[in-house]
Each structure stands twice: as C-alpha cells, then as structure tokens.
Amino acid sequence: MFFEVFAISLGVSMDAFAVSISKGLSIRRTTARQCASVALWFGGFQALFPLIGYFAAAGLRSYITSVDHWIIFGLLSAIGANMIREGIAEQSDEEHRMESSFGWHAMLPLAVATSIDAFAVGIGISVVSEGIWPIIITIGIMTAALSIAGLRIGNVFGSRWRKPAQICGGSVLILLGLEILLDHLGFFEAVRAMLF
C-alpha cells in the first residue's frame, strides 16, 4: 500500500511541480512568501480535491466495486495522458503571463486546474480503500514540497524541467493504473503461479 500511496502522491503532484517550475522562470529570485504561496495553494488544493472526490463517490461504492479496477485504470490513464499531452504542447503567451503573478487571481485557477486529477483520484480511492486520511496528508505534503522545489528549480535551471516533469508524472499515473488493473484481473497471481 505504501508504494501505491507514494506513486499516487507523486503522480498527482507533478502538475503542480511543473507549474511551479514555470512560475519560477518568471521571477528574478524566490522569496519565502512566494514559496509559501505555491505550497499552500497547490498543496492545499491537492489535498482538498481527493477528499471531495472520496466523499462524493462514497455513496456509490456498493454499485461500483465490481468494476472499480476499470474505473481506476480509466481515470488514471486519462489523467496521465492529459498530463503528457500538456507536457508536449506549446505554452501560450497568455498562460505564461498568468504564471508570473502570485496573487489569488492567478493562483486560484492554477490550483484548481492542477487539482482536477486529484478529484478523480479521490473517486478511485473510495472504491479500493477505507482510509483516506494518510493518502490526503501524503498528497498535500508532497505537493507542497515539490511546489517549493519546482519554484526554485525553475528560477535556477530554466524551462527544460517543466515538460519532462509533466510527461514523467503522466507516465507514472498510467503505469500505476495499469498495475492496479492487472492486479485486480489476477495477472500477477497467474504469473506467480506459472513461475513458482
């Protein structure tokens, strides 16, 4: 379970990490206030959205347990594919201008946009786990830490990390979804039975 929690947390925080890198590109130097801003906005929303998704789906749990692995695979694959697509796509001038501000008018839409995938993860968690709090806390802390790191990396190293971070995060989510699907379908048990 630890690996799954870590992988989900890492995967969903990659959007915020990538956005933080690009915000770091737009400033001359990082300040404690800017670091706190990205940590609180991105970490807070990444923790809030899976919680909302979890409770929204909790009432439907009895209806979807028979197809939960397909739901999780579909959600994580769609989220991951979208992250990879965004990592490959070119960024518009308007998006770049929005990333240069740390006010609520710039941070709120970015925090919501980077947390949509976490909402879907919360739905997925509701069908496979009763314990949401360790996952929520891990996602929030990891996102906050990676957002601060991303801001500093963007400020120091430049734009080359933004796209690889999104592509890597998307790939992690797709692979995790595939692993959950294959596990529920008994693929790993069948392989173990053949080998041993």
C-alpha positions as CSV (number, residue, x, y, z in Angstrom):
1,M,0.0,0.0,0.0
2,F,2.9,2.4,0.7
3,F,4.1,2.2,-2.9
4,E,0.6,3.0,-4.2
5,V,0.2,6.0,-1.9
6,F,3.6,7.3,-2.8
7,A,3.1,6.8,-6.5
8,I,-0.3,8.4,-6.5
9,S,1.0,11.4,-4.5
10,L,4.0,11.8,-6.8
11,G,1.9,11.4,-9.9
12,V,-0.8,14.0,-9.0
13,S,1.8,16.5,-7.6
14,M,3.7,16.6,-10.9
15,D,1.2,19.1,-12.4
16,A,1.8,21.5,-9.5
17,F,5.5,20.8,-9.7
18,A,5.6,21.7,-13.4
19,V,3.5,24.8,-12.9
20,S,5.8,25.9,-10.1
21,I,8.8,25.4,-12.3
22,S,7.3,27.7,-14.9
23,K,6.4,30.3,-12.2
24,G,10.0,30.2,-11.1
25,L,11.0,31.1,-14.7
26,S,9.1,34.3,-14.4
27,I,10.7,35.8,-11.3
28,R,14.2,37.2,-10.7
29,R,14.6,35.5,-7.3
30,T,12.5,33.3,-5.0
31,T,11.2,34.7,-1.7
32,A,9.8,32.9,1.4
33,R,6.4,34.4,0.6
34,Q,6.4,33.0,-2.9
35,C,7.4,29.6,-1.6
36,A,4.7,29.7,1.0
37,S,2.2,30.8,-1.7
38,V,2.8,27.8,-4.0
39,A,3.0,25.4,-1.1
40,L,-0.3,26.5,0.4
41,W,-2.3,26.9,-2.8
42,F,-1.1,23.8,-4.6
43,G,-0.6,21.5,-1.5
44,G,-3.9,22.7,0.0
45,F,-6.0,22.1,-3.2
46,Q,-4.3,18.8,-4.0
47,A,-5.3,17.6,-0.5
48,L,-8.8,19.0,-0.7
49,F,-9.9,17.7,-4.1
50,P,-9.3,14.0,-3.5
51,L,-11.2,14.4,-0.2
52,I,-14.2,15.9,-2.1
53,G,-14.0,13.1,-4.7
54,Y,-13.8,10.4,-2.0
55,F,-16.9,11.6,-0.2
56,A,-18.8,12.3,-3.4
57,A,-18.2,8.7,-4.5
58,A,-18.6,7.0,-1.1
59,G,-22.4,6.7,-1.6
60,L,-21.9,4.9,-4.9
61,R,-19.3,2.4,-3.5
62,S,-21.6,-0.6,-3.4
63,Y,-22.6,-0.1,-7.0
64,I,-19.1,0.2,-8.5
65,T,-17.0,-2.3,-6.6
66,S,-17.3,-4.9,-9.3
67,V,-15.8,-2.6,-11.9
68,D,-13.6,-0.5,-9.6
69,H,-10.3,-1.6,-11.2
70,W,-11.6,-0.5,-14.7
71,I,-12.7,2.9,-13.2
72,I,-9.3,3.5,-11.6
73,F,-7.4,2.4,-14.7
74,G,-9.6,4.7,-16.9
75,L,-9.3,7.7,-14.6
76,L,-5.5,7.4,-14.0
77,S,-4.9,6.8,-17.7
78,A,-7.0,9.8,-18.8
79,I,-5.3,12.0,-16.2
80,G,-1.8,10.7,-17.2
81,A,-2.5,11.1,-20.9
82,N,-3.7,14.7,-20.4
83,M,-0.5,15.5,-18.4
84,I,1.7,14.0,-21.1
85,R,-0.3,16.0,-23.8
86,E,0.2,19.2,-21.8
87,G,3.8,18.4,-21.3
88,I,4.3,18.1,-25.1
89,A,2.1,21.0,-26.1
90,E,3.4,24.5,-26.5
91,Q,2.5,27.1,-23.9
92,S,0.7,30.3,-25.0
93,D,1.9,33.8,-24.1
94,E,-1.3,34.3,-22.0
95,E,-0.5,31.2,-19.9
96,H,3.0,32.5,-19.4
97,R,1.7,35.9,-18.2
98,M,-0.7,34.3,-15.8
99,E,2.1,32.2,-14.2
100,S,4.2,35.3,-13.4
101,S,1.7,36.5,-10.7
102,F,1.3,35.1,-7.2
103,G,-2.0,36.9,-6.4
104,W,-5.1,34.9,-5.7
105,H,-6.5,35.8,-9.2
106,A,-3.6,33.8,-10.7
107,M,-3.1,31.2,-8.1
108,L,-6.7,30.1,-7.6
109,P,-7.3,29.0,-11.2
110,L,-3.9,27.3,-11.3
111,A,-4.5,25.5,-8.0
112,V,-7.9,24.3,-9.3
113,A,-6.6,23.2,-12.7
114,T,-3.7,21.2,-11.2
115,S,-6.1,19.5,-8.7
116,I,-8.8,18.2,-11.1
117,D,-6.8,14.9,-11.4
118,A,-6.7,14.7,-7.6
119,F,-10.5,14.8,-7.5
120,A,-10.6,11.8,-9.8
121,V,-8.0,10.0,-7.7
122,G,-10.3,10.6,-4.7
123,I,-13.1,8.8,-6.5
124,G,-10.8,5.9,-7.3
125,I,-9.5,5.7,-3.7
126,S,-13.1,5.5,-2.4
127,V,-13.6,2.1,-4.1
128,V,-10.4,0.5,-3.0
129,S,-9.6,1.9,0.4
130,E,-11.4,2.9,3.6
131,G,-8.5,5.0,4.8
132,I,-8.4,8.4,3.0
133,W,-6.5,10.5,5.6
134,P,-3.0,9.1,5.1
135,I,-3.3,9.5,1.4
136,I,-4.7,13.0,1.7
137,I,-1.9,14.1,4.0
138,T,0.8,12.5,1.8
139,I,-0.6,14.1,-1.3
140,G,-0.7,17.6,0.4
141,I,2.7,17.4,1.9
142,M,4.4,16.0,-1.2
143,T,2.7,18.6,-3.4
144,A,3.7,21.4,-1.1
145,A,7.3,20.3,-1.0
146,L,7.5,19.7,-4.8
147,S,5.9,23.0,-5.5
148,I,8.6,24.8,-3.5
149,A,11.3,22.7,-5.2
150,G,9.8,23.4,-8.6
151,L,9.7,27.2,-7.9
152,R,13.4,27.1,-7.0
153,I,14.3,24.8,-9.9
154,G,12.5,27.0,-12.4
155,N,14.2,30.0,-11.0
156,V,17.7,28.5,-11.1
157,F,17.7,26.0,-14.0
158,G,15.2,27.3,-16.6
159,S,12.4,25.8,-18.6
160,R,13.9,22.4,-19.6
161,W,12.4,20.7,-16.4
162,R,8.7,21.8,-16.9
163,K,7.8,19.5,-19.8
164,P,9.7,16.4,-18.5
165,A,8.1,16.7,-15.1
166,Q,4.6,16.7,-16.7
167,I,5.5,13.8,-19.0
168,C,7.0,11.8,-16.1
169,G,4.0,12.4,-13.8
170,G,1.6,11.4,-16.5
171,S,3.6,8.2,-17.2
172,V,3.6,7.3,-13.5
173,L,-0.2,7.6,-13.3
174,I,-0.8,5.5,-16.4
175,L,1.6,2.8,-15.2
176,L,0.0,2.8,-11.7
177,G,-3.5,2.5,-13.3
178,L,-2.2,-0.5,-15.4
179,E,-0.7,-2.1,-12.3
180,I,-4.0,-1.8,-10.4
181,L,-6.0,-3.2,-13.3
182,L,-3.7,-6.2,-13.9
183,D,-3.6,-6.9,-10.2
184,H,-7.4,-7.0,-9.9
185,L,-7.7,-9.1,-13.0
186,G,-5.3,-11.7,-11.4
187,F,-2.5,-11.2,-13.9
188,F,0.3,-11.1,-11.3
189,E,-1.2,-14.2,-9.5
190,A,-1.2,-16.1,-12.7
191,V,2.4,-15.1,-13.5
192,R,3.5,-16.1,-9.9
193,A,1.7,-19.5,-10.3
194,M,3.5,-20.1,-13.6
195,L,6.9,-19.2,-12.3
196,F,6.8,-20.9,-8.9
